[in-house]
């Protein structure tokens, strides 16, 4: 099951009011609209159901595809250059929602754990190791990132929309060493921690969070949050309301659109120009928008102001900022991979 998409009924997939202020967008190329100083091109096509992105030490782009439900067709692709046909290099993967290169190893977060693929020889990987495996019923395994502490961090959804999970690692962010040892719960009781990204040069972890979909008018927007070790976010009884159930729970950095199925996140710190500045770029699957949460450091952490950043997608999911300062956004429905530069 692909992050929160499966929990959104047809009644909820409706026009959504923006979560923040907007300015009149400009056409920036490739059918996208955004700040006029940006330029957008289609980097690759043919990646239907694109779900995750990563770059390796050589700057090559890797992409995963994942159906909403596992049909045995999910895969990992290498895109060697702009305009190149994506090369399928791994097929025995199931709902891969996170990719991470560490050295010469590609880590893949998928339906029941994390794989380590090694020995890439141009067309395929020579080795495949299950680094971490979670018991059935734990929940969807989502985005993956590495901290400055060298540990790997992964988000795991609750296996339900509003129940109280019983599995040890459900509804949590976990971390472990690259060999899979020392698996720990970092933060708990998060309905669906989907996208993960660290603020550059720090171990400040930002996570996109999907909210419950059964609350009617009480439904809050989805969240962008800074997650710290030891936190409990109160799922399912707390969803940001003012009530005793939320006493002592953390607050998000920003509230995004309702039922938006927020997914990928990347942190920019000036690479896209002064008008964009420092912020978290967040994809919203349902609204077809990419939001920018402008981040300001504060003594207590970060404050965020949300504005619509990029439009023109059908259902954006992965976002990636590479080492050159280029932003990539993958559109799950069209299979297009967009390149945005400042």
LOMI-81131 format. One record per residue (C-alpha): residue in three letters; residue number from 1; y, z, x. Coordinates in nm, 4 decimals. Each point is the difference from the previous one (the first is absolute). Example, Ala and Ser with C-alpha at 12.3 -4.5 7.8 and 13.67 -1.06 7.14 Angstrom:
residues 2
   lonu   gudo          Y          Z          X
    ALA      1    -0.4500     0.7800     1.2300
    SER      2     0.3440    -0.0660     0.1370
This chain:
residues 342
   lonu   gudo          Y          Z          X
    UNK      1     0.0000     0.0000     0.0000
    UNK      2     0.3293    -0.1080     0.1444
    UNK      3     0.2329     0.3059     0.0266
    UNK      4     0.1700     0.0714    -0.3337
    UNK      5    -0.0278    -0.3484    -0.1500
    UNK      6    -0.3110     0.0922    -0.1923
    UNK      7     0.1727     0.2936    -0.1704
    UNK      8     0.2798    -0.2057    -0.1470
    UNK      9    -0.0709    -0.1230    -0.3501
    UNK     10     0.1514    -0.3177    -0.1383
    UNK     11     0.2439     0.2106    -0.1977
    UNK     12     0.1417     0.1404     0.3211
    UNK     13     0.0443    -0.3329     0.1774
    UNK     14     0.3399    -0.0643    -0.1500
    UNK     15     0.3534    -0.0522     0.1280
    UNK     16     0.0985     0.3044     0.2018
    UNK     17     0.3493     0.1312     0.0560
    UNK     18     0.0949     0.0130     0.3660
    UNK     19    -0.0125     0.3352     0.1726
    UNK     20     0.3207    -0.0392     0.1929
    UNK     21     0.3245    -0.1820     0.0380
    UNK     22    -0.0096    -0.3751     0.0558
    UNK     23     0.2396    -0.2571     0.1323
    UNK     24     0.0044    -0.3657    -0.0943
    UNK     25    -0.2811    -0.1542     0.2074
    UNK     26     0.0317    -0.3229     0.1945
    UNK     27    -0.2577    -0.2732     0.0413
    UNK     28    -0.1494     0.0629     0.3445
    UNK     29    -0.2647    -0.2730     0.0012
    UNK     30    -0.3593    -0.0556    -0.1144
    UNK     31     0.0951     0.0946    -0.3579
    UNK     32     0.1008     0.3542     0.0937
    UNK     33     0.3295     0.1779    -0.0661
    UNK     34     0.1503     0.2833     0.2004
    UNK     35     0.2885     0.0913     0.2321
    UNK     36     0.1807    -0.3176     0.1047
    UNK     37    -0.0365     0.0703     0.3731
    UNK     38    -0.3803    -0.0288    -0.0206
    UNK     39    -0.2176    -0.3109     0.0233
    UNK     40    -0.3443    -0.0394    -0.1564
    UNK     41    -0.2744    -0.2529     0.0668
    UNK     42    -0.3640    -0.0335    -0.1035
    UNK     43    -0.1989     0.0975     0.3096
    UNK     44    -0.3445    -0.0739    -0.1461
    UNK     45    -0.1705    -0.0979    -0.3239
    UNK     46    -0.3559     0.0251    -0.1276
    UNK     47    -0.0236     0.3797     0.0117
    UNK     48    -0.0679     0.0662    -0.3683
    UNK     49    -0.0221     0.3733    -0.0781
    UNK     50     0.1617     0.0952     0.3327
    UNK     51    -0.0197     0.3780     0.0337
    UNK     52     0.0795     0.1059     0.3584
    UNK     53     0.1683    -0.1200     0.3184
    UNK     54    -0.0010     0.0883     0.3689
    UNK     55     0.1013    -0.1503     0.3322
    UNK     56    -0.1925     0.0265     0.3243
    UNK     57     0.1252     0.0461     0.3554
    UNK     58     0.0571    -0.3756     0.0277
    UNK     59     0.2179    -0.0039    -0.3108
    UNK     60    -0.2512    -0.1897    -0.2123
    UNK     61    -0.0029     0.0735    -0.3724
    UNK     62    -0.3169     0.1248    -0.1696
    UNK     63    -0.0414     0.0168    -0.3771
    UNK     64    -0.2554     0.1498    -0.2379
    UNK     65    -0.0704    -0.1187    -0.3522
    UNK     66    -0.1351     0.2217    -0.2783
    UNK     67    -0.0784    -0.0779    -0.3623
    UNK     68     0.0949     0.2588    -0.2632
    UNK     69    -0.3727     0.0736    -0.0277
    UNK     70    -0.2478    -0.0723     0.2772
    UNK     71    -0.1619    -0.3407    -0.0587
    UNK     72    -0.1392    -0.0415     0.3506
    UNK     73     0.2718    -0.2478     0.0944
    UNK     74     0.2398     0.2289     0.1891
    UNK     75     0.0707    -0.0983     0.3587
    UNK     76     0.2133     0.0330     0.3119
    UNK     77     0.1979    -0.2925     0.1401
    UNK     78     0.1833    -0.0867     0.3195
    UNK     79     0.3254    -0.1973    -0.0257
    UNK     80     0.0661    -0.1339     0.3481
    UNK     81     0.3474    -0.1456    -0.0636
    UNK     82     0.2463    -0.0930    -0.2718
    UNK     83    -0.1469    -0.2721    -0.2188
    UNK     84    -0.3510     0.0391     0.1409
    UNK     85    -0.2946     0.0098    -0.2382
    UNK     86    -0.1263     0.3598    -0.0218
    UNK     87    -0.3301     0.0348     0.1843
    UNK     88    -0.2593     0.2176    -0.1715
    UNK     89    -0.1534     0.2295     0.2628
    UNK     90    -0.1760     0.2748    -0.2019
    UNK     91    -0.1600    -0.0080    -0.3441
    UNK     92    -0.2165     0.3102    -0.0319
    UNK     93     0.2898     0.2177    -0.1119
    UNK     94     0.0623     0.1538    -0.3391
    UNK     95     0.3480     0.0666    -0.1417
    UNK     96     0.1731     0.0127     0.3400
    UNK     97     0.3418     0.1545    -0.0649
    UNK     98     0.1045     0.0885     0.3550
    UNK     99    -0.0097    -0.1653     0.3433
    UNK    100     0.0921     0.1618     0.3314
    UNK    101    -0.0383    -0.1274     0.3550
    UNK    102    -0.0461     0.2598     0.2754
    UNK    103    -0.0620    -0.1675     0.3332
    UNK    104    -0.2739    -0.2581    -0.0522
    UNK    105    -0.1397     0.1642    -0.3145
    UNK    106     0.0921    -0.0915    -0.3556
    UNK    107    -0.0297     0.2912    -0.2435
    UNK    108    -0.0578    -0.0920    -0.3641
    UNK    109     0.0356     0.2476    -0.2859
    UNK    110    -0.2262    -0.1131    -0.2838
    UNK    111    -0.1651     0.1281    -0.3170
    UNK    112    -0.2027     0.2866     0.1477
    UNK    113     0.1351     0.0597     0.3483
    UNK    114     0.1413    -0.1492     0.3185
    UNK    115    -0.1590    -0.2686     0.2163
    UNK    116     0.0680    -0.0754     0.3672
    UNK    117    -0.0426    -0.3667     0.0941
    UNK    118    -0.0102    -0.0896     0.3695
    UNK    119    -0.0826    -0.2769     0.2437
    UNK    120     0.1942    -0.2769    -0.1710
    UNK    121    -0.1107    -0.3265     0.1594
    UNK    122     0.2229    -0.2565    -0.1691
    UNK    123    -0.1839    -0.0406    -0.3296
    UNK    124    -0.1707     0.3321    -0.0757
    UNK    125    -0.0455     0.3605     0.1118
    UNK    126    -0.2957     0.0989     0.2155
    UNK    127    -0.0166     0.3655    -0.1048
    UNK    128     0.0394     0.1857    -0.3262
    UNK    129    -0.0001     0.3790    -0.0262
    UNK    130     0.0454     0.2266    -0.3012
    UNK    131     0.2467     0.2527     0.1407
    UNK    132     0.0447     0.2105    -0.3121
    UNK    133    -0.1986    -0.0138    -0.3236
    UNK    134     0.0922     0.1816    -0.3211
    UNK    135    -0.2490     0.0994    -0.2731
    UNK    136    -0.0216    -0.2013    -0.3216
    UNK    137     0.2594     0.1105    -0.2530
    UNK    138     0.2570     0.1085     0.2587
    UNK    139     0.2535    -0.2635    -0.1035
    UNK    140     0.1585    -0.3182     0.1253
    UNK    141     0.0709    -0.0123     0.3742
    UNK    142     0.3475    -0.1469     0.0467
    UNK    143     0.2488    -0.0576     0.2832
    UNK    144    -0.0508     0.0932     0.3633
    UNK    145     0.2386     0.0849     0.2843
    UNK    146    -0.0016     0.1631     0.3440
    UNK    147     0.2300     0.2883     0.0880
    UNK    148     0.1636     0.0815     0.3305
    UNK    149    -0.2675     0.2683     0.0351
    UNK    150    -0.2598    -0.2757     0.0362
    UNK    151    -0.1738     0.0923    -0.3242
    UNK    152    -0.0753    -0.2485    -0.2793
    UNK    153     0.1325     0.0801    -0.3481
    UNK    154    -0.1410    -0.1344    -0.3267
    UNK    155     0.0953     0.0455    -0.3665
    UNK    156    -0.2728     0.0619    -0.2580
    UNK    157     0.0640    -0.0221    -0.3746
    UNK    158    -0.1398     0.2249    -0.2676
    UNK    159    -0.2999    -0.1650    -0.1701
    UNK    160     0.1784     0.0243    -0.3352
    UNK    161     0.3415    -0.0180    -0.1605
    UNK    162     0.0478     0.3647    -0.0975
    UNK    163    -0.3163     0.2048     0.0619
    UNK    164    -0.0338     0.2814     0.2516
    UNK    165    -0.1956    -0.1437     0.2949
    UNK    166    -0.2892     0.1995     0.1382
    UNK    167    -0.0859    -0.2016     0.3128
    UNK    168     0.1289     0.1464     0.3256
    UNK    169     0.2128    -0.2973     0.1052
    UNK    170     0.1108    -0.1348    -0.3387
    UNK    171     0.3727    -0.0339    -0.0719
    UNK    172     0.1044     0.0697     0.3557
    UNK    173     0.1273    -0.1299     0.3288
    UNK    174    -0.2543     0.0603     0.2741
    UNK    175     0.0045    -0.0474     0.3753
    UNK    176    -0.2579    -0.0351     0.2753
    UNK    177    -0.0373    -0.1052     0.3619
    UNK    178    -0.0647    -0.3700     0.0712
    UNK    179    -0.3713     0.0697     0.0538
    UNK    180    -0.0160     0.1489    -0.3529
    UNK    181    -0.0315     0.3616     0.1114
    UNK    182     0.2085     0.2989    -0.1106
    UNK    183     0.0529    -0.1233    -0.3582
    UNK    184     0.2654     0.2181    -0.1672
    UNK    185     0.1924     0.0115    -0.3272
    UNK    186     0.3692    -0.0308     0.0868
    UNK    187     0.1449     0.0303    -0.3507
    UNK    188    -0.1721     0.0383    -0.3362
    UNK    189     0.0350    -0.0527    -0.3764
    UNK    190     0.1687    -0.3408     0.0194
    UNK    191    -0.1103    -0.2279    -0.2811
    UNK    192     0.0083    -0.3222     0.2050
    UNK    193     0.1398    -0.0076     0.3553
    UNK    194    -0.0001    -0.3764     0.0600
    UNK    195     0.2263    -0.1276     0.2791
    UNK    196     0.0505     0.1951     0.3240
    UNK    197     0.2597    -0.0494     0.2745
    UNK    198     0.1444     0.2207     0.2717
    UNK    199     0.3700     0.0115     0.0774
    UNK    200     0.0166    -0.1638     0.3442
    UNK    201    -0.0178     0.2394     0.2923
    UNK    202    -0.0903     0.2968    -0.2179
    UNK    203    -0.2979     0.1460    -0.1809
    UNK    204     0.1911    -0.0093    -0.3307
    UNK    205    -0.2452    -0.1557    -0.2444
    UNK    206     0.1310    -0.1896    -0.3033
    UNK    207    -0.2386    -0.0672    -0.2872
    UNK    208     0.0316    -0.1978    -0.3226
    UNK    209    -0.1486     0.1841    -0.2969
    UNK    210    -0.1122    -0.1401    -0.3349
    UNK    211     0.0489     0.2335    -0.2946
    UNK    212    -0.2137     0.0758    -0.3047
    UNK    213     0.0061    -0.2643    -0.2738
    UNK    214    -0.0889     0.2180    -0.3003
    UNK    215     0.3266     0.1893    -0.0456
    UNK    216     0.1936    -0.2287    -0.2317
    UNK    217     0.3718     0.0780     0.0036
    UNK    218    -0.0593     0.2783     0.2516
    UNK    219    -0.1215    -0.2458     0.2619
    UNK    220     0.2046     0.0242     0.3203
    UNK    221     0.0644    -0.2892     0.2314
    UNK    222    -0.2348    -0.0571     0.2898
    UNK    223     0.1016     0.1766     0.3206
    UNK    224     0.0776    -0.0469     0.3644
    UNK    225    -0.0625     0.3298     0.1756
    UNK    226    -0.0044     0.1510     0.3438
    UNK    227    -0.3344     0.1732     0.0320
    UNK    228    -0.0475     0.3058     0.2209
    UNK    229    -0.3123     0.1855     0.1053
    UNK    230    -0.1074     0.2718    -0.2413
    UNK    231     0.1852    -0.1295    -0.3044
    UNK    232    -0.1426     0.0019    -0.3522
    UNK    233     0.1683    -0.2419    -0.2394
    UNK    234    -0.1418     0.1528    -0.3165
    UNK    235    -0.2008    -0.2848    -0.1581
    UNK    236    -0.0887    -0.0160    -0.2843
    UNK    237     0.2093     0.2799    -0.1553
    UNK    238     0.3211    -0.0701     0.1917
    UNK    239     0.1647    -0.3415    -0.0150
    UNK    240     0.3536     0.0986     0.0959
    UNK    241     0.0965     0.1726    -0.3235
    UNK    242     0.1959     0.3237    -0.0143
    UNK    243    -0.2760     0.2451    -0.0883
    UNK    244    -0.2038     0.2837     0.1520
    UNK    245    -0.2732    -0.2510     0.0930
    UNK    246     0.2357    -0.1495     0.2588
    UNK    247     0.1185     0.3252     0.1539
    UNK    248    -0.0219    -0.0314     0.3786
    UNK    249    -0.0967    -0.3679     0.0047
    UNK    250     0.1907    -0.2444     0.2221
    UNK    251     0.2535    -0.2477    -0.1343
    UNK    252    -0.0120    -0.3734     0.0704
    UNK    253     0.2539    -0.1756     0.2190
    UNK    254     0.0556    -0.2612    -0.2725
    UNK    255    -0.1084    -0.0804    -0.3548
    UNK    256    -0.0867    -0.3648    -0.0611
    UNK    257    -0.0834    -0.1913    -0.3183
    UNK    258    -0.2388     0.1358    -0.2625
    UNK    259    -0.3553    -0.1391    -0.0043
    UNK    260     0.1032    -0.2176     0.2954
    UNK    261    -0.3259     0.0329     0.1983
    UNK    262     0.1948     0.0528     0.3215
    UNK    263    -0.2058    -0.1178     0.2930
    UNK    264     0.0950    -0.0946     0.3561
    UNK    265     0.2804     0.1636     0.1969
    UNK    266     0.1704    -0.0788     0.3313
    UNK    267     0.2866     0.1792     0.1743
    UNK    268     0.2900    -0.2075     0.1303
    UNK    269     0.2627     0.1454     0.2343
    UNK    270     0.2493    -0.2825     0.0394
    UNK    271    -0.2298    -0.2935     0.0781
    UNK    272     0.1180    -0.1852    -0.3127
    UNK    273     0.3681     0.0485     0.0671
    UNK    274     0.2743     0.2483    -0.0730
    UNK    275     0.0114    -0.0751    -0.3729
    UNK    276    -0.3628     0.1109    -0.0320
    UNK    277     0.0176     0.2819     0.2539
    UNK    278    -0.2609     0.2741     0.0037
    UNK    279    -0.2388     0.0348    -0.2871
    UNK    280    -0.3453    -0.0260    -0.1475
    UNK    281    -0.0992    -0.3391    -0.1364
    UNK    282    -0.2327     0.0560    -0.2976
    UNK    283    -0.1965    -0.2578    -0.1994
    UNK    284    -0.0399     0.0417    -0.3777
    UNK    285    -0.3018    -0.1927    -0.1326
    UNK    286     0.0928     0.0086    -0.3679
    UNK    287     0.3722    -0.0773     0.0195
    UNK    288    -0.0345    -0.2742     0.2614
    UNK    289     0.2746     0.1627     0.2039
    UNK    290     0.0311     0.1369     0.3487
    UNK    291     0.2252     0.3057     0.0031
    UNK    292     0.2040     0.1443     0.2839
    UNK    293     0.0281     0.3774     0.0202
    UNK    294     0.2955     0.0627     0.2287
    UNK    295    -0.0936     0.3020     0.2100
    UNK    296     0.2339     0.2667     0.1308
    UNK    297    -0.1254     0.2793     0.2222
    UNK    298     0.0883     0.3482    -0.1248
    UNK    299    -0.0753     0.3520     0.1256
    UNK    300    -0.2713     0.0318    -0.2640
    UNK    301    -0.1495    -0.3431     0.0684
    UNK    302     0.1241    -0.3257    -0.1487
    UNK    303     0.2001    -0.1073    -0.3020
    UNK    304    -0.0435    -0.3427    -0.1539
    UNK    305     0.2003    -0.2409    -0.2123
    UNK    306    -0.1917    -0.2839    -0.1648
    UNK    307     0.1203    -0.3545    -0.0586
    UNK    308    -0.1710    -0.3254    -0.0839
    UNK    309    -0.0473    -0.1846     0.3269
    UNK    310    -0.2060    -0.3173    -0.0514
    UNK    311    -0.1070    -0.1860    -0.3143
    UNK    312    -0.1903    -0.3179    -0.0745
    UNK    313    -0.3538     0.1266     0.0525
    UNK    314    -0.2738     0.0148    -0.2618
    UNK    315    -0.1763     0.3160     0.1200
    UNK    316     0.0922     0.1128     0.3527
    UNK    317    -0.2414     0.2413     0.1666
    UNK    318    -0.0018     0.0219     0.3836
    UNK    319     0.3149     0.0226     0.2089
    UNK    320     0.0112     0.0038     0.3791
    UNK    321     0.2712     0.0226     0.2636
    UNK    322    -0.1208    -0.1505     0.3271
    UNK    323     0.1095     0.0752     0.3560
    UNK    324     0.2621    -0.2765    -0.0074
    UNK    325     0.1754     0.1455    -0.3051
    UNK    326    -0.1399    -0.2564    -0.2423
    UNK    327    -0.0932     0.1187    -0.3486
    UNK    328    -0.3099    -0.1447    -0.1672
    UNK    329    -0.0757     0.0342    -0.3720
    UNK    330    -0.3241    -0.1144    -0.1608
    UNK    331    -0.0090    -0.1131    -0.3635
    UNK    332    -0.3362     0.1018    -0.1458
    UNK    333     0.0017    -0.2509    -0.2868
    UNK    334     0.1269    -0.3146     0.1716
    UNK    335    -0.1648     0.0621     0.3366
    UNK    336     0.3212    -0.0759     0.1840
    UNK    337     0.1022     0.1950     0.3082
    UNK    338     0.3775     0.0071     0.0367
    UNK    339     0.1980     0.0482     0.3215
    UNK    340     0.3444     0.1620    -0.0299
    UNK    341     0.2429     0.0212     0.2900
    UNK    342     0.3549     0.1270     0.0454
